[in-house]
C-alpha cells in the first residue's frame, strides 16, 4: 500500500508542470474552474430544473383545463369558443382535429429536461394518450392529446414551458471568468518576470559573463535581488583582493629571480651556471603556472567568438610544434566565452595530448543546449579509477617523473577550473582512436 501511494505521488509529481509560471497559473485557474463547475451544477440542478418544472406544470394545467372545457361545451360552437379563449387568455394556438391515431413517438432529444418534465406532468394531470415534439420547431412546442372524440393539437411558445433564457447567466459567468483569468495571467506574468531576470543574472554570473541586473517586482523578490547583488559584490571584492595579493607576490618573486639571473651573468660560463640558469627558467615557468591557477583569469570579459576560428589557431600552433592534428567541426560554433581563458583551457588539453600521444583529433559539435569539444589522442590513456584524481592540483600519475617531463601538475586543474567558470565541465573517457578523450561541454 505504501509503495502504491509513493508511485501515485511520483506520477502526480511528474504530471505537474515544472515551470513556476505554469504552477502559479494552475493555482489561479483550478479554483476558478472548480467554482464555476459547482455553481453551474447547482444552478442547472436546482434553479433551472425547478423553473422548468413549474412552467411545465402551469402549461399542463392550461391544457388540462382546455380538455375539460371541450368535454363540457357542445361541439358545434364549443370548439370556436375554446380556440378563442386559448389564444386570447392563455397564449396558446390550438386546433380540434378529427379523431385519428397519434404520430409515432419521436426520438428523445440529447438534453431532455423539458421533454421529461412536460411528459411527466401530462401523464399526471391529464392521463390521456399524448404525443409531444420539443425539438421540431426551435421556438415552439407541439403537443397532441387524444380525447374521446377528437385530438387536441396545442402549439405553445417554448418560453412558456422552459427556462430558455438561463443560458444568459452561463454566458455571463463564462465571460466573467475569462476576463478574470486574463487579468490573473497578465498579473502573474508581470510577477514572474523579475524572478526570471534574477535567474538569468545568476546563470550569467556562474558562466563568467557580464551581469546587468536591477532588482524589481515584489518585496520578497527585491530582497532576493539585493542579496544577489551583495553576493556578487563580495565575490568581486574577494577576487580583486586575491588578484592584488598575487600580483604583489609575483612581483616580489620575479624580482628575486631577476637578481639570480644577474648574478649568473657575472659568473663565468660553465656547466654549473647552465644548470642554475635552467633551474631559474623552470622556476619562472612554475611560478607562472601557480599564479595563473590561483588567479583564475579574473577580470576578463566574456565575448561571443567563433570557436571554429579558435580551434584552427590551436591546430596551427600544434603543427608548428611538429604535431599532426585532425579537426572536425559540425554546425555553428559561435559561443559566448572569455576568449583568452578558454583558449588556455583548450591549449592545456591539447598540450597534454601532445605530451603523451602522437595522433591528435579535435571535434566540435553543437546542439540546442551545449557546445561540445572533444580532444582525442592515441596515448596510453588514464585508468578509470584515476580520471577524477588527475584534476586535483599538483597531482601526477607517475610520481617518478621529474618536473621537466611531467610539468607542474596544474594543466588539467586549470582547464577544468576554466570550463566550470563558464558553467560547463570536462569529462575524461576512452578515445575512439585508443587513447584518452577529454570532452569539454559549455552551455550556450
C-alpha positions in Angstrom: 0.0 0.0 0.0 2.8 2.4 0.9 4.6 1.6 -2.4 1.4 2.2 -4.3 1.0 5.6 -2.6 4.6 6.5 -3.5 4.1 5.5 -7.1 0.9 7.6 -7.3 2.6 10.5 -5.7 5.5 10.2 -8.2 3.1 10.1 -11.2 1.3 13.1 -9.9 4.6 15.0 -9.5 5.7 14.0 -13.0 2.4 15.2 -14.4 2.7 18.6 -12.7 4.3 21.4 -14.8 7.9 22.2 -13.9 7.9 26.0 -14.5 6.9 28.4 -11.8 4.7 30.4 -14.1 2.7 27.3 -15.1 2.3 26.2 -11.5 1.2 29.7 -10.3 -1.3 29.8 -13.2 -2.7 26.5 -12.1 -3.1 27.8 -8.5 -5.4 30.6 -10.0 -7.1 28.6 -12.8 -8.1 25.4 -10.8 -10.1 27.2 -8.1 -11.9 29.4 -10.6 -12.8 26.4 -12.8 -13.9 24.3 -9.8 -16.0 27.3 -8.5 -17.7 27.7 -11.9 -18.4 24.0 -12.2 -20.0 23.9 -8.8 -22.1 27.0 -9.5 -23.2 25.7 -12.9 -24.1 22.3 -11.4 -26.2 23.7 -8.6 -27.8 26.2 -11.0 -28.7 23.5 -13.5 -29.7 21.1 -10.9 -31.8 23.4 -8.7 -32.8 26.7 -10.3 -33.0 25.7 -13.9 -34.8 22.4 -13.3 -37.2 24.0 -10.7 -38.2 26.8 -13.1 -38.7 24.4 -16.0 -40.8 22.1 -13.7 -43.0 25.0 -12.6 -43.5 26.3 -16.1 -44.3 22.7 -17.3 -46.9 22.4 -14.5 -48.5 25.7 -15.4 -48.7 24.8 -19.2 -50.1 21.3 -18.4 -52.7 22.8 -16.2 -53.8 25.1 -19.0 -54.0 22.2 -21.4 -56.0 20.1 -18.8 -58.4 23.0 -18.4 -58.9 23.1 -22.2 -59.6 19.4 -22.3 -62.2 19.7 -19.5 -63.8 22.7 -21.3 -64.0 20.7 -24.5 -65.9 18.0 -22.7 -68.3 20.5 -21.2 -69.1 22.6 -24.3 -71.3 21.4 -27.2 -69.2 20.5 -30.2 -71.0 22.9 -32.6 -69.9 26.2 -31.1 -67.7 25.0 -28.3 -64.6 24.4 -30.4 -64.6 28.0 -31.7 -65.1 29.4 -28.2 -62.3 27.2 -26.9 -59.8 28.3 -29.6 -60.6 31.9 -28.9 -60.2 31.6 -25.1 -56.9 29.6 -25.6 -55.5 32.3 -27.9 -56.6 35.4 -26.1 -56.3 34.3 -22.5 -53.7 31.6 -22.4 -51.5 32.5 -25.4 -51.9 29.0 -26.9 -52.7 28.2 -30.5 -55.0 25.1 -30.5 -56.8 23.1 -33.1 -59.5 20.5 -32.6 -58.7 17.7 -35.1 -60.9 14.8 -36.0 -60.1 11.6 -34.1 -57.1 9.9 -35.6 -54.1 8.0 -34.5 -51.3 9.9 -32.9 -48.0 10.2 -34.8 -45.2 7.8 -33.9 -43.0 8.8 -30.9 -40.0 11.0 -31.8 -36.5 10.1 -30.6 -35.5 11.6 -27.2 -33.5 14.8 -27.5 -30.0 14.9 -26.2 -30.9 17.4 -23.4 -34.3 16.0 -22.4 -35.0 18.1 -19.3 -38.1 19.8 -20.9 -39.3 16.6 -22.6 -39.2 14.6 -19.4 -40.7 17.3 -17.2 -43.6 18.1 -19.6 -44.3 14.4 -20.3 -44.5 13.6 -16.6 -47.0 16.4 -15.9 -49.2 15.4 -18.8 -49.4 11.8 -17.6 -50.1 13.1 -14.1 -52.7 15.8 -14.8 -54.4 14.6 -18.0 -53.9 10.9 -18.1 -54.7 10.6 -21.8 -52.5 9.3 -24.6 -50.3 12.1 -26.0 -47.6 13.0 -28.4 -45.0 15.7 -27.9 -42.5 17.4 -30.1 -39.9 19.6 -28.2 -37.3 19.8 -31.0 -39.1 20.1 -34.3 -39.5 23.9 -34.1 -36.9 25.9 -32.3 -39.3 28.4 -30.7 -42.5 26.3 -30.4 -43.7 23.1 -28.7 -46.3 20.9 -30.2 -48.5 18.7 -28.0 -51.3 16.4 -29.2 -53.8 15.0 -26.7 -56.0 12.1 -27.8 -59.5 12.7 -26.4 -62.6 10.6 -26.7 -64.0 12.2 -29.9 -61.1 14.3 -31.2 -57.4 15.2 -31.0 -56.4 18.4 -29.3 -53.4 20.0 -31.0 -51.6 22.6 -29.0 -48.8 25.0 -30.1 -47.1 26.8 -27.3 -44.1 29.0 -27.1 -41.0 27.2 -25.7 -40.5 30.0 -23.2 -43.9 29.1 -21.7 -42.6 25.7 -20.5 -38.9 26.1 -20.5 -36.4 28.5 -18.8 -34.8 29.3 -22.1 -33.0 32.5 -21.1 -31.0 30.7 -18.4 -28.0 30.4 -20.8 -27.5 34.1 -20.4 -26.4 33.5 -16.9 -24.0 30.8 -18.0 -22.6 33.1 -20.7 -22.1 36.0 -18.3 -20.4 33.6 -15.8 -18.1 32.3 -18.6 -17.3 35.7 -19.9 -16.5 37.0 -16.4 -14.2 34.0 -15.8 -12.3 34.7 -19.0 -11.8 38.3 -18.1 -10.7 37.4 -14.5 -8.3 34.7 -15.9 -6.9 37.2 -18.4 -6.2 39.7 -15.6 -4.7 37.0 -13.5 -2.4 35.8 -16.3 -1.2 39.3 -17.0 -0.5 39.9 -13.3 1.3 36.5 -12.9 3.4 37.2 -16.0 4.4 40.5 -14.6 5.3 39.0 -11.2 7.3 36.1 -12.8 9.5 38.4 -14.9 11.7 39.7 -12.0 12.3 36.1 -10.9 13.3 35.1 -14.4 15.7 38.1 -14.7 17.2 37.1 -11.3 17.7 33.6 -12.5 19.3 34.8 -15.8 21.6 37.1 -13.9 22.7 34.3 -11.5 23.3 32.0 -14.6 25.4 34.7 -16.3 27.4 35.2 -13.1 28.1 31.4 -12.9 29.2 31.4 -16.6 31.6 34.4 -16.0 29.6 36.7 -18.2 28.7 40.4 -17.7 25.8 40.8 -15.3 23.4 43.6 -15.7 20.6 43.3 -13.1 18.4 45.7 -11.3 16.0 44.3 -8.6 12.3 44.8 -9.3 9.0 43.1 -8.5 7.5 42.2 -5.2 9.2 42.9 -1.9 10.4 39.3 -1.4 11.9 39.2 -5.0 13.6 42.6 -4.4 15.2 41.2 -1.3 16.5 38.2 -3.1 17.8 40.5 -5.9 19.6 42.8 -3.4 21.1 39.7 -1.7 22.3 38.5 -5.1 23.9 41.9 -5.8 25.6 41.9 -2.4 26.9 38.4 -3.0 28.2 39.5 -6.4 30.0 42.5 -4.9 31.6 40.3 -2.2 32.8 37.8 -4.8 34.3 40.6 -6.9 35.9 42.2 -3.9 37.4 38.9 -2.8 38.7 38.2 -6.3 40.2 41.7 -6.6 41.9 41.3 -3.2 43.3 37.9 -4.2 44.5 39.2 -7.6 46.2 42.2 -6.0 47.9 40.0 -3.4 49.0 37.6 -6.1 50.3 40.4 -8.3 52.4 41.6 -5.4 53.8 38.1 -4.7 54.5 37.6 -8.4 56.4 40.9 -8.5 58.5 40.1 -5.4 59.4 36.6 -6.6 60.2 37.7 -10.1 62.4 40.4 -8.6 64.4 37.8 -6.7 64.6 35.6 -9.9 65.9 38.6 -11.9 68.6 39.1 -9.3 69.6 35.4 -9.6 69.9 35.9 -13.4 72.0 39.0 -13.0 74.3 37.1 -10.6 74.6 34.3 -13.0 75.5 36.7 -15.8 78.6 37.8 -13.7 79.7 34.2 -13.1 82.0 32.6 -15.7 80.3 30.2 -18.1 80.4 26.6 -17.0 78.2 23.5 -16.5 77.1 24.7 -13.1 76.0 28.1 -14.4 74.0 26.4 -17.2 72.2 24.1 -14.8 71.4 27.0 -12.5 70.0 29.1 -15.4 67.8 26.1 -16.4 66.6 25.9 -12.8 65.7 29.6 -12.8 63.8 29.2 -16.1 62.0 26.2 -14.7 61.1 28.3 -11.6 59.8 31.1 -13.8 57.5 28.6 -15.6 56.3 27.1 -12.4 55.7 30.5 -10.9 53.6 31.5 -13.9 51.6 28.3 -13.7 50.9 28.6 -10.0 49.9 32.3 -10.3 47.7 31.5 -13.3 45.9 28.7 -11.4 45.4 30.9 -8.3 44.3 33.9 -10.3 41.8 32.1 -12.4 41.9 34.7 -15.2 39.7 37.0 -13.2 38.6 40.3 -14.8 38.4 39.1 -18.4 35.1 40.0 -20.0 33.0 37.4 -22.0 32.6 37.9 -25.7 30.9 36.0 -28.5 33.6 34.3 -30.6 33.7 31.7 -33.4 35.0 28.6 -31.7 36.0 27.2 -35.1 38.5 30.0 -35.7 40.0 29.4 -32.2 40.3 25.7 -33.0 42.1 26.4 -36.3 44.5 28.7 -34.4 45.3 25.9 -31.9 45.7 23.4 -34.8 48.2 25.7 -36.5 50.1 26.1 -33.2 50.3 22.3 -32.9 51.5 22.0 -36.5 54.3 24.5 -35.8 55.4 22.3 -32.9 55.6 19.3 -35.2 52.3 17.6 -34.2 49.7 16.5 -36.7 46.1 17.5 -35.6 42.9 16.5 -37.4 40.0 18.9 -36.9 36.2 18.2 -37.5 33.6 20.9 -36.9 29.8 20.3 -37.1 27.3 23.1 -37.2 27.5 26.7 -35.9 30.3 27.3 -33.4 29.6 30.9 -32.2 29.5 30.9 -28.3 30.0 33.5 -25.5 33.2 32.8 -23.5 36.2 34.6 -22.1 38.4 34.2 -25.1 41.9 34.1 -23.6 40.8 31.9 -20.7 39.1 29.4 -22.9 41.9 29.3 -25.4 44.2 28.4 -22.4 41.8 25.7 -21.4 41.9 24.0 -24.8 45.7 24.6 -25.1 46.3 22.8 -21.9 44.2 19.8 -23.1 45.9 19.8 -26.5 49.3 20.1 -24.8 48.5 17.1 -22.6 47.6 15.1 -25.7 50.8 16.2 -27.4 52.9 15.1 -24.5 51.5 11.5 -24.4 50.2 10.8 -27.9 51.4 11.0 -31.5 48.0 11.5 -33.1 45.5 14.2 -32.1 41.9 14.7 -33.2 39.8 17.7 -32.4 36.0 17.7 -32.8 33.3 20.4 -32.2 29.6 19.5 -32.1 26.8 21.9 -31.2 23.2 21.1 -30.2 20.4 23.2 -28.8 21.9 23.5 -25.3 25.6 22.8 -25.4 28.8 23.2 -27.5 30.8 20.0 -27.0 34.5 19.8 -27.8 36.4 16.5 -27.9 40.2 16.3 -27.7 41.4 12.8 -28.6 44.8 11.2 -28.5 46.3 7.8 -29.1 48.4 7.7 -26.0 48.4 5.3 -23.1 45.3 7.0 -21.6 44.4 7.2 -17.9 42.9 4.4 -15.8 39.2 4.9 -15.0 39.8 5.0 -11.2 42.3 7.8 -11.6 40.4 10.1 -14.0 39.0 12.2 -11.2 42.3 12.4 -9.4 44.2 14.0 -12.3 42.1 17.1 -11.9 43.5 17.7 -8.4 46.2 20.4 -8.3 49.8 19.1 -8.3 48.7 15.5 -8.9 50.9 13.4 -11.2 50.1 9.9 -12.4 53.8 8.9 -12.4 55.5 10.2 -9.3 58.9 9.2 -10.7 58.7 11.8 -13.5 60.7 14.9 -13.0 59.2 18.4 -13.4 60.7 18.9 -16.8 58.9 15.9 -18.2 55.8 15.9 -16.1 55.0 19.6 -15.8 53.6 21.2 -12.7 50.5 19.1 -12.3 48.2 22.0 -12.9 47.3 21.8 -16.6 44.1 19.7 -16.2 43.2 21.5 -13.0 43.4 24.9 -14.7 41.4 23.6 -17.7 38.6 22.2 -15.5 38.5 25.4 -13.5 38.1 27.5 -16.6 35.4 25.2 -18.0 33.5 25.3 -14.8 33.7 29.0 -14.6 31.8 29.1 -17.9 29.1 26.8 -16.4 30.5 23.7 -18.1 32.8 20.9 -17.2 35.5 18.5 -18.5 34.9 14.7 -18.6 37.6 12.2 -19.4 36.8 8.9 -21.2 38.3 6.5 -23.7 39.0 7.9 -27.1 37.8 6.2 -30.3 41.4 6.1 -31.5 42.6 4.2 -28.4 43.9 6.8 -26.0 42.3 9.5 -23.9 39.3 11.7 -24.8 38.8 15.0 -23.0 35.3 16.3 -23.5 34.6 20.0 -22.8 30.9 20.9 -22.6 29.8 24.6 -22.2 26.2 25.8 -22.2 25.1 28.2 -24.9 
